[in-house]
Amino acid sequence: DTGVSQDPRHKITKRGQNVTFRCDPISEHNRLYWYRQTLGQGPEFLTYFQNEAQLEKSRLLSDRFSAERPKGSFSTLEIQRTEQGDSAMYLCASSVGVGIRLFFGSGTQLSVL
Amino acid sequence: AQTVTQSQPEMSVQEAETVTLSCTYDTSESNYYLFWYKQPPSRQMILVIRQEAYKQQNATENRFSVNFQKAAKSFSLKISDSQLGDTAMYFCAFMKRPGGTSYGKLTFGQGTILTVHP
């Protein structure tokens, strides 16, 4: 069990730049989730994939955000024209079966200067 | 919409003692799950314990147990024989029973920082 892997671990960017994060779920986990966690707060749900289909998106996911899971394996989260308010930790999680137990990665910490 | 509230921003306990973290929630759902997650400095969210709302018996996992009061919408975590490795941020979380297109959508509280002192 290699766990959920996220890359990069840290990302520093300037306002207005585009950034992309990658998540590799646990092998054979068909469900994949993205959450965002700001400093001192609990994670907030962003979006959910079942295999390659994006089935739910939060209102937090503005049109500058896009997530994909092209082959039902790894997923990418892209933020276009980053803003300082996008600074947060972006967590990925995966699950299998009915999806009650989620396994989380260590997150990507984004800092927008 | 569901809300989860953790009213204790920080707690501390001496090693080997017992500590209780509080959590309340609000929902109109009747079938749901409640969780406690631990987030150490490594940042990885680790499941501590899970409670199914339809079960009256409180869940236990070794040194960790919960006090689930469904009518009061309260879900506290008790850590017995606290260890230095228990130092972390603890989050209470709610999940509606999965179904349809909704799976794995957790609603988290604000977290409680627990420090275990030697």
gemmi code that builds the backbone of each chain (N, CA, C; Angstrom):
import gemmi

chains = {
    "A": [
        ("ASP", (0.856, -1.184, 0.000), (0.000, 0.000, 0.000), (0.893, 1.235, 0.000)),
        ("THR", (0.956, 1.926, -1.166), (1.854, 3.071, -1.251), (1.170, 4.342, -0.791)),
        ("GLY", (-0.102, 4.320, -0.544), (-0.800, 5.499, -0.072), (-1.109, 6.464, -1.194)),
        ("VAL", (-1.779, 7.556, -0.839), (-2.118, 8.613, -1.786), (-0.916, 9.551, -1.899)),
        ("SER", (-0.487, 9.789, -3.123), (0.691, 10.601, -3.365), (0.306, 11.917, -4.030)),
        ("GLN", (0.864, 13.025, -3.537), (0.589, 14.331, -4.121), (1.893, 15.021, -4.482)),
        ("ASP", (1.857, 15.722, -5.598), (3.049, 16.406, -6.074), (2.656, 17.732, -6.733)),
        ("PRO", (3.376, 18.841, -6.435), (4.485, 18.915, -5.499), (4.003, 19.023, -4.059)),
        ("ARG", (4.912, 18.978, -3.143), (4.557, 19.130, -1.731), (4.347, 20.617, -1.388)),
        ("HIS", (5.156, 21.444, -2.027), (5.046, 22.893, -1.839), (5.104, 23.565, -3.201)),
        ("LYS", (4.361, 24.638, -3.327), (4.400, 25.418, -4.576), (4.284, 26.895, -4.208)),
        ("ILE", (5.267, 27.673, -4.659), (5.208, 29.121, -4.483), (5.071, 29.737, -5.862)),
        ("THR", (4.128, 30.622, -6.031), (3.896, 31.224, -7.325), (3.536, 32.693, -7.163)),
        ("LYS", (3.623, 33.410, -8.247), (3.236, 34.815, -8.223), (1.791, 34.940, -8.677)),
        ("ARG", (1.147, 35.936, -8.137), (-0.247, 36.199, -8.501), (-0.375, 36.307, -10.011)),
        ("GLY", (-1.403, 35.661, -10.540), (-1.652, 35.701, -11.967), (-1.102, 34.516, -12.745)),
        ("GLN", (-0.222, 33.744, -12.094), (0.341, 32.563, -12.755), (-0.626, 31.390, -12.633)),
        ("ASN", (-0.441, 30.428, -13.527), (-1.210, 29.187, -13.470), (-0.392, 28.118, -12.733)),
        ("VAL", (-1.084, 27.287, -11.975), (-0.412, 26.183, -11.292), (-1.214, 24.903, -11.490)),
        ("THR", (-0.511, 23.794, -11.460), (-1.157, 22.485, -11.591), (-0.599, 21.541, -10.544)),
        ("PHE", (-1.505, 20.837, -9.879), (-1.128, 19.849, -8.881), (-1.533, 18.466, -9.366)),
        ("ARG", (-0.788, 17.476, -8.898), (-1.102, 16.107, -9.285), (-1.407, 15.263, -8.058)),
        ("CYS", (-2.325, 14.327, -8.230), (-2.669, 13.376, -7.168), (-2.684, 11.974, -7.758)),
        ("ASP", (-1.963, 11.069, -7.137), (-2.019, 9.651, -7.491), (-2.705, 8.905, -6.358)),
        ("PRO", (-3.901, 8.400, -6.608), (-4.629, 7.709, -5.533), (-4.060, 6.317, -5.283)),
        ("ILE", (-4.583, 5.681, -4.272), (-4.226, 4.287, -4.020), (-4.736, 3.446, -5.196)),
        ("SER", (-3.878, 2.546, -5.637), (-4.231, 1.716, -6.785), (-5.573, 1.026, -6.545)),
        ("GLU", (-6.393, 1.017, -7.557), (-7.719, 0.375, -7.543), (-8.778, 1.175, -6.808)),
        ("HIS", (-8.430, 2.323, -6.252), (-9.451, 3.186, -5.662), (-10.151, 3.939, -6.789)),
        ("ASN", (-11.452, 3.736, -6.923), (-12.151, 4.348, -8.039), (-12.680, 5.744, -7.707)),
        ("ARG", (-12.670, 6.088, -6.443), (-13.193, 7.413, -6.066), (-12.029, 8.312, -5.647)),
        ("LEU", (-12.099, 9.555, -6.108), (-11.017, 10.512, -5.825), (-11.633, 11.856, -5.487)),
        ("TYR", (-11.066, 12.522, -4.483), (-11.629, 13.776, -3.968), (-10.532, 14.823, -3.838)),
        ("TRP", (-10.907, 16.078, -4.024), (-10.035, 17.198, -3.714), (-10.702, 18.039, -2.628)),
        ("TYR", (-9.873, 18.421, -1.664), (-10.291, 19.302, -0.588), (-9.298, 20.454, -0.496)),
        ("ARG", (-9.749, 21.563, 0.057), (-8.873, 22.709, 0.299), (-8.914, 23.040, 1.781)),
        ("GLN", (-7.719, 23.281, 2.323), (-7.620, 23.602, 3.752), (-6.833, 24.893, 3.933)),
        ("THR", (-7.488, 25.898, 4.481), (-6.787, 27.138, 4.799), (-6.297, 27.088, 6.237)),
        ("LEU", (-5.361, 27.964, 6.545), (-4.673, 27.932, 7.834), (-5.648, 28.000, 9.003)),
        ("GLY", (-5.541, 27.033, 9.892), (-6.367, 27.034, 11.086), (-7.794, 26.575, 10.882)),
        ("GLN", (-8.102, 26.056, 9.707), (-9.463, 25.609, 9.409), (-9.474, 24.137, 9.012)),
        ("GLY", (-10.649, 23.557, 9.019), (-10.783, 22.206, 8.527), (-10.863, 22.190, 7.013)),
        ("PRO", (-10.563, 21.062, 6.416), (-10.651, 20.966, 4.950), (-12.079, 21.198, 4.459)),
        ("GLU", (-12.165, 21.767, 3.247), (-13.456, 21.979, 2.596), (-13.486, 21.215, 1.275)),
        ("PHE", (-14.595, 20.565, 1.030), (-14.760, 19.767, -0.171), (-14.726, 20.647, -1.417)),
        ("LEU", (-13.966, 20.198, -2.435), (-13.929, 20.902, -3.719), (-14.639, 20.120, -4.818)),
        ("THR", (-14.214, 18.854, -5.000), (-14.780, 18.097, -6.105), (-14.540, 16.606, -5.906)),
        ("TYR", (-15.293, 15.816, -6.664), (-15.277, 14.362, -6.496), (-15.355, 13.677, -7.859)),
        ("PHE", (-14.533, 12.660, -8.046), (-14.545, 11.839, -9.253), (-14.894, 10.401, -8.898)),
        ("GLN", (-15.703, 9.814, -9.741), (-15.868, 8.362, -9.710), (-15.317, 7.870, -11.036)),
        ("ASN", (-14.231, 7.115, -10.955), (-13.452, 6.777, -12.153), (-13.080, 8.080, -12.848)),
        ("GLU", (-13.391, 8.250, -14.123), (-12.980, 9.470, -14.816), (-14.065, 10.540, -14.803)),
        ("ALA", (-15.207, 10.221, -14.278), (-16.333, 11.158, -14.285), (-16.318, 12.071, -13.059)),
        ("GLN", (-16.384, 13.380, -13.324), (-16.470, 14.353, -12.234), (-17.941, 14.493, -11.863)),
        ("LEU", (-18.325, 13.984, -10.713), (-19.731, 13.884, -10.356), (-20.235, 15.023, -9.474)),
        ("GLU", (-19.354, 15.669, -8.764), (-19.813, 16.757, -7.899), (-18.738, 17.822, -7.789)),
        ("LYS", (-19.171, 19.072, -7.825), (-18.282, 20.215, -7.685), (-18.861, 21.186, -6.682)),
        ("SER", (-18.017, 21.678, -5.805), (-18.436, 22.662, -4.821), (-18.531, 24.046, -5.467)),
        ("ARG", (-19.322, 24.904, -4.844), (-19.364, 26.298, -5.289), (-18.013, 26.981, -5.094)),
        ("LEU", (-17.164, 26.389, -4.232), (-15.829, 26.941, -4.013), (-14.971, 26.830, -5.268)),
        ("LEU", (-15.330, 25.913, -6.135), (-14.542, 25.666, -7.341), (-14.976, 26.662, -8.417)),
        ("SER", (-14.323, 27.837, -8.377), (-14.696, 28.871, -9.352), (-14.240, 28.462, -10.744)),
        ("ASP", (-14.562, 29.304, -11.723), (-14.219, 28.953, -13.110), (-12.713, 29.027, -13.365)),
        ("ARG", (-11.945, 29.513, -12.387), (-10.484, 29.488, -12.544), (-9.904, 28.133, -12.176)),
        ("PHE", (-10.726, 27.299, -11.571), (-10.278, 25.978, -11.136), (-10.807, 24.922, -12.106)),
        ("SER", (-9.942, 23.972, -12.438), (-10.405, 22.839, -13.215), (-9.701, 21.584, -12.736)),
        ("ALA", (-10.440, 20.518, -12.656), (-9.892, 19.239, -12.217), (-10.211, 18.188, -13.261)),
        ("GLU", (-9.264, 17.284, -13.431), (-9.443, 16.203, -14.393), (-8.946, 14.893, -13.811)),
        ("ARG", (-9.488, 13.849, -14.354), (-9.000, 12.504, -14.022), (-9.156, 11.681, -15.297)),
        ("PRO", (-8.284, 11.928, -16.243), (-8.489, 11.458, -17.618), (-8.653, 9.954, -17.799)),
        ("LYS", (-7.943, 9.160, -17.083), (-8.033, 7.712, -17.303), (-8.528, 6.999, -16.054)),
        ("GLY", (-9.117, 7.753, -15.165), (-9.627, 7.142, -13.944), (-8.540, 6.729, -12.985)),
        ("SER", (-7.314, 7.242, -13.199), (-6.238, 6.905, -12.262), (-5.804, 8.177, -11.544)),
        ("PHE", (-4.735, 8.834, -12.011), (-4.285, 10.058, -11.353), (-5.230, 11.210, -11.705)),
        ("SER", (-5.120, 12.273, -10.915), (-5.944, 13.462, -11.161), (-5.052, 14.695, -11.112)),
        ("THR", (-5.461, 15.734, -11.827), (-4.791, 17.021, -11.759), (-5.801, 18.095, -11.381)),
        ("LEU", (-5.305, 19.054, -10.628), (-6.089, 20.236, -10.264), (-5.322, 21.445, -10.747)),
        ("GLU", (-5.935, 22.222, -11.626), (-5.276, 23.404, -12.165), (-5.976, 24.649, -11.657)),
        ("ILE", (-5.183, 25.641, -11.293), (-5.719, 26.944, -10.921), (-5.136, 27.954, -11.897)),
        ("GLN", (-6.002, 28.644, -12.597), (-5.558, 29.664, -13.538), (-5.620, 31.041, -12.872)),
        ("ARG", (-4.697, 31.903, -13.300), (-4.685, 33.300, -12.826), (-4.801, 33.324, -11.291)),
        ("THR", (-3.836, 32.707, -10.636), (-3.906, 32.566, -9.187), (-4.049, 33.914, -8.486)),
        ("GLU", (-4.749, 33.871, -7.364), (-4.957, 35.039, -6.510), (-4.420, 34.702, -5.123)),
        ("GLN", (-4.157, 35.744, -4.340), (-3.604, 35.506, -3.011), (-4.569, 34.671, -2.158)),
        ("GLY", (-5.839, 34.806, -2.396), (-6.830, 34.031, -1.659), (-6.808, 32.544, -1.974)),
        ("ASP", (-6.068, 32.168, -3.007), (-5.952, 30.744, -3.342), (-4.914, 30.055, -2.466)),
        ("SER", (-4.146, 30.825, -1.721), (-3.130, 30.234, -0.838), (-3.799, 29.328, 0.171)),
        ("ALA", (-3.396, 28.077, 0.156), (-4.029, 27.061, 1.004), (-3.293, 25.752, 0.780)),
        ("MET", (-3.713, 24.748, 1.548), (-3.229, 23.402, 1.278), (-4.320, 22.655, 0.517)),
        ("TYR", (-3.912, 22.007, -0.548), (-4.854, 21.268, -1.372), (-4.625, 19.777, -1.109)),
        ("LEU", (-5.662, 19.160, -0.573), (-5.593, 17.754, -0.181), (-6.332, 16.880, -1.183)),
        ("CYS", (-5.756, 15.745, -1.454), (-6.392, 14.751, -2.297), (-6.679, 13.523, -1.435)),
        ("ALA", (-7.766, 12.850, -1.737), (-8.112, 11.630, -1.012), (-8.701, 10.631, -1.991)),
        ("SER", (-8.641, 9.378, -1.635), (-9.257, 8.350, -2.481), (-9.965, 7.325, -1.621)),
        ("SER", (-10.877, 6.612, -2.256), (-11.610, 5.562, -1.546), (-12.089, 4.526, -2.549)),
        ("VAL", (-12.588, 3.453, -2.012), (-13.087, 2.366, -2.849), (-14.409, 1.899, -2.258)),
        ("GLY", (-15.173, 1.179, -3.033), (-16.448, 0.678, -2.541), (-17.439, 1.808, -2.343)),
        ("VAL", (-18.157, 1.798, -1.224), (-19.170, 2.832, -0.999), (-18.545, 4.150, -0.570)),
        ("GLY", (-17.251, 4.156, -0.348), (-16.556, 5.424, -0.164), (-16.668, 6.044, 1.201)),
        ("ILE", (-16.888, 5.228, 2.222), (-16.996, 5.805, 3.555), (-15.625, 6.157, 4.115)),
        ("ARG", (-14.662, 5.283, 3.903), (-13.327, 5.549, 4.436), (-12.469, 6.199, 3.371)),
        ("LEU", (-12.028, 7.416, 3.638), (-11.155, 8.146, 2.738), (-9.716, 8.051, 3.216)),
        ("PHE", (-8.802, 7.899, 2.260), (-7.372, 7.907, 2.545), (-6.813, 9.192, 1.941)),
        ("PHE", (-6.166, 9.976, 2.773), (-5.688, 11.279, 2.347), (-4.202, 11.267, 2.022)),
        ("GLY", (-3.817, 12.138, 1.078), (-2.430, 12.414, 0.831), (-1.930, 13.481, 1.798)),
        ("SER", (-0.667, 13.842, 1.646), (-0.055, 14.843, 2.538), (-0.262, 16.274, 2.062)),
        ("GLY", (-0.913, 16.408, 0.909), (-1.292, 17.733, 0.452), (-0.222, 18.481, -0.327)),
        ("THR", (-0.667, 19.483, -1.074), (0.214, 20.441, -1.732), (-0.052, 21.803, -1.102)),
        ("GLN", (0.980, 22.390, -0.520), (0.850, 23.716, 0.090), (1.130, 24.776, -0.958)),
        ("LEU", (0.126, 25.570, -1.278), (0.268, 26.630, -2.279), (0.389, 27.977, -1.600)),
        ("SER", (1.406, 28.722, -1.991), (1.571, 30.101, -1.528), (1.584, 31.010, -2.749)),
        ("VAL", (0.657, 31.948, -2.780), (0.564, 32.897, -3.888), (1.060, 34.252, -3.390)),
        ("LEU", (2.152, 34.741, -4.009), (2.763, 35.992, -3.546), (2.221, 37.192, -4.318)),
    ],
    "B": [
        ("ALA", (-27.921, 21.840, 4.630), (-26.461, 21.785, 4.749), (-26.086, 21.398, 6.178)),
        ("GLN", (-24.972, 20.737, 6.277), (-24.496, 20.287, 7.577), (-23.469, 21.272, 8.123)),
        ("THR", (-23.412, 21.387, 9.429), (-22.351, 22.160, 10.070), (-21.755, 21.329, 11.190)),
        ("VAL", (-20.463, 21.515, 11.404), (-19.738, 20.824, 12.468), (-18.980, 21.883, 13.264)),
        ("THR", (-19.121, 21.850, 14.560), (-18.505, 22.874, 15.405), (-17.625, 22.233, 16.460)),
        ("GLN", (-16.395, 22.688, 16.505), (-15.475, 22.290, 17.573), (-15.137, 23.556, 18.346)),
        ("SER", (-15.551, 23.610, 19.566), (-15.466, 24.848, 20.342), (-14.155, 25.004, 21.105)),
        ("GLN", (-13.291, 24.015, 21.040), (-12.013, 24.078, 21.761), (-10.876, 24.248, 20.768)),
        ("PRO", (-10.356, 25.453, 20.578), (-9.279, 25.640, 19.603), (-8.008, 24.886, 20.016)),
        ("GLU", (-7.747, 24.841, 21.334), (-6.541, 24.175, 21.809), (-6.827, 23.434, 23.107)),
        ("MET", (-6.157, 22.298, 23.258), (-6.234, 21.530, 24.495), (-4.833, 21.002, 24.800)),
        ("SER", (-4.586, 20.772, 26.071), (-3.316, 20.154, 26.435), (-3.562, 19.120, 27.529)),
        ("VAL", (-2.675, 18.136, 27.576), (-2.825, 17.040, 28.539), (-1.441, 16.500, 28.875)),
        ("GLN", (-1.316, 15.982, 30.059), (-0.066, 15.341, 30.440), (-0.053, 13.905, 29.914)),
        ("GLU", (1.129, 13.461, 29.582), (1.304, 12.087, 29.123), (0.670, 11.130, 30.130)),
        ("ALA", (-0.019, 10.101, 29.609), (-0.679, 9.044, 30.386), (-2.035, 9.464, 30.956)),
        ("GLU", (-2.394, 10.720, 30.837), (-3.699, 11.143, 31.330), (-4.750, 11.049, 30.225)),
        ("THR", (-5.987, 11.372, 30.603), (-7.115, 11.279, 29.680), (-7.595, 12.664, 29.290)),
        ("VAL", (-7.972, 12.814, 28.039), (-8.479, 14.100, 27.551), (-9.699, 13.850, 26.680)),
        ("THR", (-10.623, 14.796, 26.703), (-11.844, 14.690, 25.891), (-11.973, 15.910, 24.996)),
        ("LEU", (-12.134, 15.655, 23.701), (-12.337, 16.714, 22.718), (-13.811, 16.754, 22.336)),
        ("SER", (-14.361, 17.963, 22.250), (-15.794, 18.126, 22.013), (-16.116, 18.437, 20.556)),
        ("CYS", (-17.298, 18.022, 20.145), (-17.777, 18.292, 18.793), (-19.301, 18.279, 18.813)),
        ("THR", (-19.893, 19.271, 18.184), (-21.335, 19.251, 17.966), (-21.586, 19.431, 16.481)),
        ("TYR", (-22.739, 18.971, 16.040), (-23.041, 19.065, 14.622), (-24.511, 19.357, 14.435)),
        ("ASP", (-24.844, 19.787, 13.253), (-26.233, 20.078, 12.948), (-26.554, 19.486, 11.585)),
        ("THR", (-27.627, 18.738, 11.501), (-28.034, 18.135, 10.254), (-29.502, 17.772, 10.321)),
        ("SER", (-30.114, 17.684, 9.152), (-31.486, 17.198, 9.070), (-31.501, 15.757, 8.562)),
        ("GLU", (-30.322, 15.226, 8.284), (-30.210, 13.851, 7.810), (-30.444, 12.874, 8.957)),
        ("SER", (-30.940, 11.702, 8.625), (-31.129, 10.678, 9.652), (-30.080, 9.572, 9.547)),
        ("ASN", (-29.523, 9.414, 8.357), (-28.486, 8.396, 8.152), (-27.169, 9.075, 7.810)),
        ("TYR", (-26.201, 8.911, 8.675), (-24.931, 9.585, 8.449), (-23.832, 8.914, 9.258)),
        ("TYR", (-22.620, 9.374, 9.022), (-21.448, 8.884, 9.727), (-20.723, 10.072, 10.346)),
        ("LEU", (-20.091, 9.816, 11.451), (-19.265, 10.820, 12.115), (-17.863, 10.253, 12.280)),
        ("PHE", (-16.896, 11.122, 12.159), (-15.501, 10.708, 12.188), (-14.679, 11.649, 13.070)),
        ("TRP", (-13.598, 11.101, 13.577), (-12.518, 11.918, 14.123), (-11.270, 11.601, 13.306)),
        ("TYR", (-10.661, 12.677, 12.795), (-9.413, 12.568, 12.054), (-8.317, 13.271, 12.838)),
        ("LYS", (-7.116, 12.755, 12.673), (-5.925, 13.332, 13.296), (-5.031, 13.855, 12.178)),
        ("GLN", (-4.513, 15.077, 12.342), (-3.594, 15.650, 11.361), (-2.314, 16.075, 12.081)),
        ("PRO", (-1.297, 15.235, 12.055), (-0.021, 15.577, 12.678), (0.732, 16.585, 11.818)),
        ("PRO", (1.893, 17.036, 12.269), (2.675, 17.998, 11.467), (3.018, 17.497, 10.066)),
        ("SER", (3.005, 16.213, 9.861), (3.254, 15.670, 8.512), (2.127, 16.016, 7.546)),
        ("ARG", (1.024, 16.513, 8.071), (-0.137, 17.034, 7.327), (-1.092, 15.966, 6.829)),
        ("GLN", (-0.696, 14.696, 6.870), (-1.585, 13.659, 6.351), (-2.731, 13.416, 7.322)),
        ("MET", (-3.930, 13.489, 6.821), (-5.130, 13.279, 7.611), (-5.306, 11.786, 7.847)),
        ("ILE", (-5.362, 11.398, 9.112), (-5.437, 9.980, 9.470), (-6.732, 9.727, 10.223)),
        ("LEU", (-7.465, 8.706, 9.798), (-8.714, 8.368, 10.476), (-8.422, 7.783, 11.849)),
        ("VAL", (-9.084, 8.332, 12.865), (-8.928, 7.842, 14.234), (-10.044, 6.870, 14.582)),
        ("ILE", (-11.280, 7.308, 14.304), (-12.423, 6.501, 14.707), (-13.648, 6.927, 13.918)),
        ("ARG", (-14.576, 6.012, 13.740), (-15.790, 6.270, 12.961), (-17.011, 5.763, 13.730)),
        ("GLN", (-18.105, 6.518, 13.598), (-19.360, 6.136, 14.257), (-20.490, 6.173, 13.243)),
        ("GLU", (-21.244, 5.098, 13.142), (-22.433, 5.101, 12.303), (-23.605, 5.619, 13.131)),
        ("ALA", (-24.376, 6.520, 12.586), (-25.440, 7.167, 13.357), (-26.526, 6.191, 13.789)),
        ("TYR", (-26.699, 5.119, 13.027), (-27.766, 4.182, 13.357), (-27.364, 3.231, 14.486)),
        ("LYS", (-26.100, 3.257, 14.857), (-25.629, 2.399, 15.938), (-25.661, 3.167, 17.255)),
        ("GLN", (-26.320, 2.603, 18.237), (-26.373, 3.270, 19.532), (-25.083, 3.073, 20.322)),
        ("GLN", (-24.412, 1.964, 20.065), (-23.189, 1.679, 20.818), (-22.078, 2.614, 20.378)),
        ("ASN", (-21.384, 3.168, 21.362), (-20.283, 4.058, 21.058), (-19.088, 3.281, 20.517)),
        ("ALA", (-18.456, 3.846, 19.468), (-17.295, 3.195, 18.870), (-16.069, 3.325, 19.766)),
        ("THR", (-15.217, 2.304, 19.716), (-13.942, 2.353, 20.433), (-12.865, 1.774, 19.529)),
        ("GLU", (-11.671, 2.350, 19.656), (-10.496, 1.852, 18.929), (-9.307, 1.994, 19.873)),
        ("ASN", (-9.009, 0.907, 20.561), (-7.873, 0.918, 21.500), (-8.042, 2.050, 22.523)),
        ("ARG", (-7.162, 3.033, 22.529), (-7.207, 4.108, 23.530), (-8.228, 5.193, 23.186)),
        ("PHE", (-8.850, 5.080, 22.030), (-9.767, 6.115, 21.570), (-11.210, 5.622, 21.664)),
        ("SER", (-12.071, 6.451, 22.202), (-13.490, 6.112, 22.266), (-14.302, 7.389, 22.069)),
        ("VAL", (-15.553, 7.195, 21.683), (-16.419, 8.355, 21.471), (-17.615, 8.277, 22.403)),
        ("ASN", (-18.200, 9.451, 22.634), (-19.485, 9.552, 23.320), (-20.436, 10.192, 22.320)),
        ("PHE", (-21.270, 9.359, 21.722), (-22.183, 9.793, 20.673), (-23.560, 9.997, 21.277)),
        ("GLN", (-24.033, 11.226, 21.254), (-25.353, 11.581, 21.760), (-26.176, 12.109, 20.584)),
        ("LYS", (-26.922, 11.206, 19.948), (-27.591, 11.572, 18.703), (-28.628, 12.678, 18.900)),
        ("ALA", (-29.405, 12.586, 19.942), (-30.450, 13.590, 20.155), (-29.844, 14.966, 20.396)),
        ("ALA", (-28.745, 14.994, 21.098), (-28.073, 16.260, 21.389), (-27.148, 16.681, 20.264)),
        ("LYS", (-26.958, 15.816, 19.273), (-26.041, 16.060, 18.161), (-24.652, 16.415, 18.688)),
        ("SER", (-24.185, 15.515, 19.534), (-22.887, 15.700, 20.151), (-22.032, 14.462, 19.895)),
        ("PHE", (-20.741, 14.673, 19.681), (-19.852, 13.561, 19.309), (-18.463, 13.877, 19.842)),
        ("SER", (-18.181, 13.468, 21.068), (-16.897, 13.799, 21.678), (-15.931, 12.619, 21.577)),
        ("LEU", (-14.651, 12.942, 21.604), (-13.581, 11.946, 21.499), (-12.819, 11.912, 22.805)),
        ("LYS", (-12.678, 10.718, 23.363), (-11.883, 10.550, 24.571), (-10.624, 9.788, 24.230)),
        ("ILE", (-9.503, 10.364, 24.644), (-8.216, 9.716, 24.444), (-7.688, 9.328, 25.825)),
        ("SER", (-7.527, 8.043, 26.031), (-7.019, 7.544, 27.306), (-5.528, 7.282, 27.194)),
        ("ASP", (-4.844, 7.355, 28.351), (-3.406, 7.053, 28.376), (-2.682, 7.818, 27.253)),
        ("SER", (-2.848, 9.135, 27.258), (-2.306, 9.973, 26.180), (-0.812, 9.742, 25.983)),
        ("GLN", (-0.407, 9.738, 24.723), (0.996, 9.537, 24.371), (1.510, 10.753, 23.604)),
        ("LEU", (2.820, 10.940, 23.632), (3.407, 12.092, 22.950), (3.028, 12.099, 21.470)),
        ("GLY", (2.907, 10.921, 20.881), (2.547, 10.809, 19.471), (1.117, 11.208, 19.165)),
        ("ASP", (0.323, 11.446, 20.201), (-1.045, 11.900, 19.986), (-1.101, 13.401, 19.693)),
        ("THR", (0.016, 14.086, 19.897), (0.056, 15.524, 19.611), (-0.248, 15.761, 18.138)),
        ("ALA", (-1.294, 16.523, 17.872), (-1.753, 16.747, 16.492), (-2.962, 17.676, 16.520)),
        ("MET", (-3.417, 18.019, 15.328), (-4.703, 18.703, 15.171), (-5.753, 17.616, 14.977)),
        ("TYR", (-6.872, 17.719, 15.691), (-7.941, 16.736, 15.582), (-9.171, 17.388, 14.974)),
        ("PHE", (-9.728, 16.719, 13.977), (-10.914, 17.237, 13.302), (-12.070, 16.269, 13.469)),
        ("CYS", (-13.214, 16.830, 13.794), (-14.463, 16.105, 13.784), (-15.071, 16.292, 12.394)),
        ("ALA", (-15.682, 15.255, 11.842), (-16.223, 15.370, 10.485), (-17.521, 14.587, 10.350)),
        ("PHE", (-18.359, 15.069, 9.433), (-19.683, 14.496, 9.168), (-19.738, 14.043, 7.720)),
        ("MET", (-20.364, 12.905, 7.491), (-20.613, 12.445, 6.120), (-22.031, 11.915, 6.025)),
        ("LYS", (-22.787, 12.450, 5.087), (-24.113, 11.916, 4.810), (-23.944, 10.504, 4.285)),
        ("ARG", (-24.908, 9.648, 4.565), (-24.798, 8.282, 4.071), (-24.618, 8.309, 2.557)),
        ("PRO", (-23.600, 7.646, 2.039), (-23.332, 7.695, 0.593), (-24.495, 7.150, -0.219)),
        ("GLY", (-24.659, 7.736, -1.404), (-25.697, 7.274, -2.313), (-25.841, 8.247, -3.454)),
        ("GLY", (-26.429, 7.807, -4.547), (-26.578, 8.680, -5.704), (-25.227, 9.116, -6.215)),
        ("THR", (-25.046, 10.407, -6.382), (-23.759, 10.917, -6.851), (-22.930, 11.484, -5.705)),
        ("SER", (-23.405, 11.301, -4.493), (-22.716, 11.909, -3.361), (-21.996, 10.847, -2.556)),
        ("TYR", (-20.671, 10.866, -2.635), (-19.850, 9.945, -1.875), (-18.674, 10.704, -1.297)),
        ("GLY", (-18.308, 10.310, -0.098), (-17.069, 10.826, 0.453), (-17.034, 12.310, 0.710)),
        ("LYS", (-18.167, 12.958, 0.748), (-18.179, 14.395, 0.980), (-18.202, 14.631, 2.484)),
        ("LEU", (-17.062, 14.971, 3.009), (-16.920, 15.219, 4.436), (-17.079, 16.699, 4.744)),
        ("THR", (-17.795, 16.984, 5.817), (-17.864, 18.337, 6.360), (-17.082, 18.333, 7.659)),
        ("PHE", (-16.037, 19.157, 7.716), (-15.130, 19.166, 8.852), (-15.436, 20.324, 9.804)),
        ("GLY", (-15.091, 20.121, 11.063), (-15.079, 21.209, 12.029), (-13.785, 22.002, 11.880)),
        ("GLN", (-13.614, 22.994, 12.754), (-12.471, 23.894, 12.655), (-11.197, 23.294, 13.228)),
        ("GLY", (-11.343, 22.216, 13.972), (-10.176, 21.547, 14.521), (-9.840, 21.953, 15.938)),
        ("THR", (-9.189, 21.044, 16.645), (-8.664, 21.282, 17.991), (-7.210, 20.844, 18.008)),
        ("ILE", (-6.342, 21.768, 18.400), (-4.920, 21.415, 18.508), (-4.708, 20.764, 19.875)),
        ("LEU", (-4.262, 19.520, 19.863), (-3.981, 18.810, 21.110), (-2.473, 18.692, 21.299)),
        ("THR", (-2.017, 19.102, 22.461), (-0.608, 18.957, 22.808), (-0.496, 18.042, 24.016)),
        ("VAL", (0.314, 17.001, 23.873), (0.572, 16.087, 24.980), (1.953, 16.417, 25.549)),
        ("HIS", (1.975, 16.746, 26.832), (3.226, 17.136, 27.489), (3.829, 15.952, 28.237)),
        ("PRO", (5.151, 15.830, 28.180), (5.807, 14.728, 28.911), (5.784, 14.965, 30.418)),
    ],
}
model = gemmi.Model(1)
for chain_id, residues in chains.items():
    chain = gemmi.Chain(chain_id)
    for i, (resn, *xyz) in enumerate(residues, 1):
        res = gemmi.Residue()
        res.name, res.seqid = resn, gemmi.SeqId(i, " ")
        for name, pos in zip(("N", "CA", "C"), xyz):
            atom = gemmi.Atom()
            atom.name, atom.element = name, gemmi.Element(name[0])
            atom.pos, atom.b_iso = gemmi.Position(*pos), 0.0
            res.add_atom(atom)
        chain.add_residue(res)
    model.add_chain(chain)
structure = gemmi.Structure()
structure.add_model(model)
structure.setup_entities()
